């Protein structure tokens, strides 16, 4: 039952951003930019484990993972403005972001930072 509740809350937030984006892109952008998935994941993890160390580790990992994820929001509009079809632009942006994660994690590992 708890899993269903998590899925429903997450789906409602995603649907809300999508619907809001049809009329008010700015407000939808603000809502989408909030770390709602991270906040919900941290809440669910704490609620299910009561383990502060697990929450701390996840929060630390999220912090480092945000940096390369920004590549998606740089690449996607560039591809779209260049005339790429939406799904091709999204696919290429995801590829670039994936490569960014791999490079970023490799660099962090060289400095002893583990995610």
Backbone bond lengths (Angstrom), bond angles and torsions (degrees), N, CA, C in turn:
res aa  C-N    CA-C-N  psi(-1)  N-CA   C-N-CA  omega(-1)  CA-C   N-CA-C  phi
1 X - - - 1.458 - - 1.538 110.85 -
2 X 1.334 115.51 -39.73 1.453 119.90 -179.29 1.532 110.18 -63.27
3 X 1.323 117.40 -38.08 1.461 121.40 178.11 1.523 110.55 -62.23
4 X 1.320 117.23 -42.46 1.467 121.91 179.88 1.527 110.21 -62.62
5 X 1.317 116.95 -41.72 1.466 121.15 178.70 1.527 110.07 -62.48
6 X 1.342 117.24 -43.10 1.464 120.70 178.28 1.528 110.67 -61.42
7 X 1.306 116.63 -43.99 1.464 121.01 -179.88 1.522 110.32 -63.49
8 X 1.320 117.67 -44.66 1.470 121.29 -178.87 1.530 111.94 -63.31
9 X 1.318 117.35 -45.78 1.467 120.21 179.73 1.527 110.25 -62.29
10 X 1.327 116.59 -44.78 1.465 120.77 179.55 1.524 111.10 -63.22
11 X 1.319 117.21 -43.55 1.468 121.27 179.82 1.524 111.28 -64.11
12 X 1.307 117.22 -39.55 1.470 120.86 179.24 1.526 110.40 -62.82
13 X 1.323 117.39 -41.80 1.464 120.42 179.59 1.528 110.49 -64.44
14 X 1.318 117.42 -44.49 1.466 121.14 179.39 1.527 110.16 -63.20
15 X 1.316 117.29 -45.07 1.467 120.86 179.39 1.525 110.55 -63.81
16 X 1.317 117.12 -38.09 1.463 120.95 179.20 1.532 110.67 -62.79
17 X 1.316 116.65 -44.49 1.473 119.99 178.29 1.524 110.00 -61.70
18 X 1.317 116.90 -44.25 1.463 121.45 -179.24 1.530 111.31 -62.33
19 X 1.310 117.30 -46.50 1.463 121.16 -179.60 1.527 111.12 -67.86
20 X 1.316 116.90 -42.20 1.456 120.99 178.86 1.530 110.44 -63.49
21 X 1.336 116.20 -36.37 1.457 121.19 179.69 1.518 113.91 -63.06
22 X 1.322 117.82 -24.49 1.467 121.37 178.50 1.526 111.32 -66.40
23 X 1.322 117.37 -31.44 1.463 120.86 -175.15 1.521 113.10 -113.43
24 X 1.310 116.32 -37.84 1.463 121.12 -173.02 1.525 109.57 -132.50
25 X 1.322 116.15 81.56 1.469 121.25 -175.84 1.530 111.67 -57.87
26 X 1.327 116.52 -39.20 1.463 119.44 -177.93 1.528 111.22 -61.96
27 X 1.329 117.11 -48.51 1.464 120.49 -179.06 1.526 111.57 -67.51
28 X 1.325 116.61 -37.20 1.463 120.19 176.09 1.528 110.03 -63.93
29 X 1.326 116.50 -38.58 1.466 120.65 178.49 1.520 111.07 -63.00
30 X 1.313 116.04 -42.81 1.468 119.26 178.90 1.526 110.13 -62.76
31 X 1.323 116.75 -47.23 1.464 120.06 179.94 1.523 110.61 -62.30
32 X 1.327 117.46 -43.00 1.463 120.58 -179.43 1.524 111.90 -68.49
33 X 1.325 117.09 -29.99 1.464 119.71 -177.84 1.524 112.67 -78.23
34 X 1.305 116.42 -19.01 1.461 118.79 175.37 1.524 108.13 -62.91
35 X 1.295 117.05 143.31 1.469 118.25 -179.62 1.536 111.76 -78.12
36 X 1.345 115.02 55.87 1.469 119.84 -175.72 1.524 112.51 -61.85
37 X 1.318 116.79 -41.69 1.464 119.36 179.09 1.527 109.20 -62.65
38 X 1.313 116.44 -43.65 1.466 120.07 179.32 1.524 111.16 -63.89
39 X 1.329 115.93 -45.11 1.462 119.58 179.92 1.524 110.57 -60.79
40 X 1.333 116.25 -47.44 1.466 119.52 179.45 1.521 111.26 -62.82
41 X 1.334 117.43 -42.47 1.464 120.01 179.60 1.525 111.27 -62.42
42 X 1.330 116.71 -41.04 1.467 120.21 178.56 1.526 111.08 -65.44
43 X 1.322 116.26 -41.22 1.472 120.00 177.85 1.522 110.71 -63.63
44 X 1.353 116.31 -48.76 1.469 119.50 -178.55 1.537 110.10 -61.20
45 X 1.335 116.62 -43.52 1.467 120.28 -179.18 1.522 110.84 -61.15
46 X 1.327 116.95 -46.17 1.459 119.67 179.89 1.524 111.35 -65.22
47 X 1.336 116.02 -44.21 1.466 120.56 -178.68 1.524 111.20 -60.38
48 X 1.343 115.74 -38.04 1.464 119.55 -176.40 1.524 113.35 -84.12
49 X 1.348 118.14 -25.56 1.465 119.64 -175.19 1.525 114.37 -117.38
50 X 1.338 117.67 -22.77 1.474 122.17 -172.19 1.523 111.22 52.90
51 X 1.327 116.79 29.68 1.443 121.76 -175.41 1.527 109.41 -109.91
52 X 1.315 115.76 104.27 1.462 121.92 -178.65 1.524 111.15 -63.06
53 X 1.325 117.69 -35.88 1.463 120.50 -179.32 1.524 111.20 -64.22
54 X 1.332 117.70 -40.04 1.468 120.62 177.25 1.526 110.77 -65.11
55 X 1.325 116.69 -40.29 1.465 121.06 177.85 1.529 109.76 -64.96
56 X 1.317 116.69 -42.94 1.469 121.39 178.33 1.524 110.59 -61.62
57 X 1.335 117.40 -45.63 1.462 121.19 179.89 1.529 111.41 -62.37
58 X 1.322 116.74 -43.43 1.463 120.25 179.19 1.531 110.57 -64.84
59 X 1.313 116.72 -43.45 1.463 120.93 179.32 1.531 110.65 -61.53
60 X 1.295 116.96 -42.68 1.466 121.96 178.20 1.527 110.34 -62.56
61 X 1.323 116.91 -44.86 1.466 120.67 178.51 1.523 112.42 -63.84
62 X 1.318 116.44 -40.12 1.470 120.73 177.88 1.521 110.38 -61.40
63 X 1.326 116.46 -43.13 1.465 119.92 179.46 1.526 110.86 -54.24
64 X 1.321 116.76 -50.44 1.456 120.40 -177.75 1.526 111.55 -69.57
65 X 1.313 118.41 -32.31 1.464 121.41 -178.11 1.525 112.98 -74.16
66 X 1.313 117.45 -21.87 1.469 120.68 -179.50 1.532 111.02 -64.85
67 X 1.304 116.49 -37.75 1.469 120.31 -173.65 1.535 111.84 -58.47
68 X 1.335 120.28 -55.58 1.472 118.27 179.11 1.531 113.14 -70.53
69 X 1.320 118.14 -20.99 1.472 119.61 179.30 1.527 111.66 -66.29
70 X 1.323 117.21 -21.88 1.458 121.10 179.06 1.526 111.92 -64.60
71 X 1.333 117.15 -21.07 1.465 120.58 177.62 1.528 111.71 -57.59
72 X 1.319 117.25 -34.79 1.462 120.62 179.80 1.526 110.47 -59.92
73 X 1.319 116.37 -41.97 1.467 121.06 -175.31 1.530 112.47 -79.46
74 X 1.320 115.69 -11.14 1.462 120.37 172.30 1.525 109.27 -90.08
75 X 1.329 116.53 -47.29 1.466 121.44 -174.52 1.532 112.57 -70.28
76 X 1.319 117.68 -43.91 1.466 120.16 -174.16 1.524 112.57 -57.40
77 X 1.330 120.34 -52.68 1.470 117.93 -179.97 1.530 112.51 -64.19
78 X 1.332 117.34 -31.80 1.464 119.21 177.84 1.531 110.93 -64.42
79 X 1.325 116.83 -44.79 1.468 120.55 178.22 1.529 111.16 -64.46
80 X 1.315 116.64 -42.34 1.464 119.84 -179.39 1.529 111.12 -65.15
81 X 1.322 116.52 -42.11 1.470 120.05 178.21 1.523 111.65 -66.51
82 X 1.339 115.96 -26.76 1.467 120.39 178.85 1.530 111.48 -80.11
83 X 1.344 117.16 -2.32 1.462 121.06 175.54 1.515 115.62 96.69
84 X 1.324 117.60 7.21 1.456 119.65 177.21 1.530 109.80 -68.08
85 X 1.327 116.50 145.74 1.465 121.23 173.73 1.533 108.27 -63.31
86 X 1.325 116.25 151.21 1.463 120.90 -174.13 1.524 112.61 -53.01
87 X 1.340 118.27 -52.25 1.466 120.10 -174.37 1.523 112.07 -68.33
88 X 1.312 117.22 -33.95 1.464 119.97 176.12 1.526 109.49 -67.67
89 X 1.329 117.02 -43.17 1.461 121.11 178.22 1.527 110.82 -62.31
90 X 1.326 116.45 -41.81 1.469 120.32 179.18 1.524 110.39 -64.79
91 X 1.332 116.65 -44.22 1.468 120.71 -179.96 1.529 110.64 -60.79
92 X 1.325 116.70 -48.50 1.467 120.61 -179.92 1.525 111.53 -63.82
93 X 1.308 116.61 -38.69 1.467 120.83 177.75 1.526 110.58 -63.80
94 X 1.323 116.46 -40.15 1.470 120.27 177.00 1.523 111.18 -65.77
95 X 1.332 117.31 -38.73 1.469 120.76 176.43 1.527 110.92 -62.10
96 X 1.314 115.80 -46.07 1.470 120.14 179.03 1.527 110.42 -62.03
97 X 1.315 116.30 -42.43 1.461 120.56 179.03 1.525 110.85 -63.80
98 X 1.329 116.88 -42.20 1.469 120.74 177.58 1.522 110.96 -60.78
99 X 1.330 116.70 -44.20 1.468 120.56 176.82 1.528 109.84 -62.52
100 X 1.317 116.15 -39.45 1.462 120.58 177.91 1.519 111.90 -61.05
101 X 1.332 116.67 -41.84 1.475 120.19 176.29 1.523 110.35 -60.03
102 X 1.315 115.96 -48.13 1.464 120.57 -176.96 1.534 110.14 -60.20
103 X 1.328 116.97 -47.18 1.467 121.18 179.96 1.527 110.36 -64.32
104 X 1.321 116.49 -45.77 1.461 121.26 -177.56 1.527 111.09 -61.97
105 X 1.333 116.57 -44.40 1.471 120.24 179.89 1.526 110.09 -65.59
106 X 1.321 117.08 -38.77 1.470 120.66 177.35 1.526 110.97 -60.86
107 X 1.332 115.92 -43.30 1.470 120.34 179.25 1.530 110.06 -65.88
108 X 1.325 116.63 -45.19 1.469 119.41 179.31 1.529 110.98 -59.83
109 X 1.339 116.37 -42.33 1.469 120.06 179.38 1.526 111.37 -59.42
110 X 1.321 117.35 -37.23 1.470 120.90 179.10 1.532 111.36 -64.01
111 X 1.337 115.92 -27.25 1.458 120.18 178.38 1.529 112.31 -97.20
112 X 1.319 116.63 8.16 1.462 120.71 176.30 1.512 115.01 81.40
113 X 1.325 117.66 12.01 1.465 120.74 178.31 1.518 108.41 -92.17
114 X 1.315 116.72 123.20 1.461 122.17 -179.71 1.511 109.32 -111.72
115 X 1.325 114.93 132.40 1.471 119.55 177.82 1.509 108.31 -97.17
